[in-house]
Amino acid sequence: MNKQLQKNSPVMLELQQNIRLHWLLLLIAVILLLSLTKSLSDSSDEFAAEVQNKLQMLGRLQRAADDEVPDSVMQSVRESVETIKQTIPVAQSVSVAEAEALSAVSKLTTEFISDGRASLVGSSELNFGTSRFWQVRVEYQGKMSQRNLSGLLAIMDGSKPALRIISLRYRPGRSDSITVVLDFLYRNAKE
């Protein structure tokens, strides 16, 4: 009885009698099929590209592993690392490194910045191979006239491997306020 009612419903009768509706439904089915095919094709292309990139990376890593670095180059690199390590100041402990960093930032900036105040932001331990270092971050705030800016930047020019500027904010004019955040690097004296 229920199947008979469904066959005689107005929707089913219209579907059976209207040829245009048949073509429209067929067109919708084709569009859905094409859309599904396109989406599967795109995802397979993305997967293939990703696999190709990984294969290229694997090939480069394999070539790098197969190429031996000459002993002379390794020795030269070790010597330059040791030379740089010798320029990094030594500290007995992390608290000594923090105190020295606060003192160093004051000495560096006293001639350029007035009413300065140093604040310890934090410190962290860094391990490179068998060497242990402490990185101490210090924020220094104060006032500075515009003519002192080039002098301050000259002493922080990147020539010191144990000193790095993290951020510098300067507001010339009425306030002449400056805030500089510096990282200091110290070697562990116990090595």
N, C-alpha and C positions, 0 to 999 in steps of 0.2 A: 504494500500500500504506500509506504513511504517513498519507494523508488518511483512509483507511478506519479506521485505528486511532484517529485523533482523533475521528471521528464516533462510534465505539463506546466511547469512554472514559466512565467513570462520571460525570465532571463534565458532559460534553456530554449524556449521557442524562438526567441530573437537570435540566439547564437546559431540555431539550426537553419534559419531562413536567410540571414544576412551574410552575403558573401564578402562584403567589405570588412565586416567584423572578423571574418576568418583571416583575411589578408593582414589586418591590423595586428591581430594576435600573433600571427606568424612573424611579422616584422619585429614586434616586441621580443619574441623568443630569440630571433636572430641577433638583435642588438645585445640582449643579455649574454648570449653565447659568445659574441665577439668581445664584449667587455671582460668576461671571465677569462677568455683566451689571452687577451692583452695583459691582464693583471698577472696571470701565471707566467707569461713570457717576460714581463718586466722583473718579476721577482727572481726568475731563473737567470736573467742577464745580470742582475745585481750580485747574485750568488757566484756566478761565473767570474765576474770582475773581482770580487773579493778573494776568491780562490787564486786567481791569476796574480793578484798583488802579494798574497802570502807566498806563493811559489817563487816570485821574483825576490822577495825578502829572504826566503830560505836559501836561494841560490847565492845571493850576496853574502849571507852569513857563512855559507859553506866555503865560498872563495876566500873570505877573510880568515876562516879557520885554516884553510890549506896554505895560505901565504904566510911564511915565517918572517918575522921581523928580525932583521940582522942584529947580531949582538952589539955591534958598534952603535946602532940607533938606540937600542935599549939602554946601553951604558950612558949615552949622551942624555937621554931623558932622565935617568936616575940622578945624574950629576946636577942637572938643572933643577930637579925637584929638591935635592938636598941644599942647593944654593938658596932657593926660595925659602925653604924651611928655616935656614939659619938667619934670615932677615925677620922672621916672626918672633916677637918678644916671648919670653918664657915666664910662666907663672907657676907657683907651687900648688895652688888649688883654685877652684872656681871662684871662691870668695875673694882671693887675692887678685884674680883676673878682673873681677867686677870692680874692685877698689882702684886698680890701676887704670881701667878704662874710664872711670869717672874722673880720675885725676888727669888723664891724658886729654880728654875732651876739653877740660877747663884750660889746660896749658895751650892747646891748639887754638882756641877761640878767644882767649882773654884779650888779645891785642885788637880784635875786630868787633867783638860783641860786648856790649855793656849790659849791666844788670842781668847777667846770665845765670841760669839755674839748670843744673844737670839732673836728670832723673834716670834711674836704671829701669829699662823696659823689661829686660829679661836676659837670660843666658841659656845656652844649650851646649851639650857635649857633641863633638863631631869626631867620628872615627874614620880614618883613611888608612886602610891596611893595618899596620901595627902602630901607627901614630895616632895620638889622641890630642885634640884641640878643644878649646873653649871659645865659643862665639858669644860676645857680650854686646847687647844692643842698648844704646844710650840715646836719650832724647835731650837736646839742649835748646833752651828757649831764652830769648833776650831781645835786645834792641840793637840795631846796626844801621849806621848811616850808609847811604848809597855808594859813597866812594870807597867803602871798605869791602864791598861785595867781591870785587875781582881779587883782592888779597886773600880773602877767605877761600875762594874757589881755587886759587893757586896752590894753597897748601893741601888741598883735597883733590889733587889732580889725577889720582889713580896710580901714582908711582910707588905708593906704599902698599905692598900686598896684604898687610895686616889691617888696613883701614879701608872701609867702603861706605860711601854715602847711600843711604836707603831712600831718604826723602829730604827735600829742602823746600820750605815754604817761606817766602819772603814777601812782606807787604810794605813796599817803599811809600814814602809820603808822610802823613801825619803820625802814624803809629810806628813806622820803621821796625815792626816786629818781625822776628825771624824764628823759625823752628827748624832744626835740623836733626835728623835721626841717623846715627852712625852705627856701624858694626865694627867691633874690634876683634881681632883673632889673636889668641894666645896659645902657645905650645905648652904641653904638660912637661914640667921640669923633671919628672920622674922617669923620663925615657932615656 
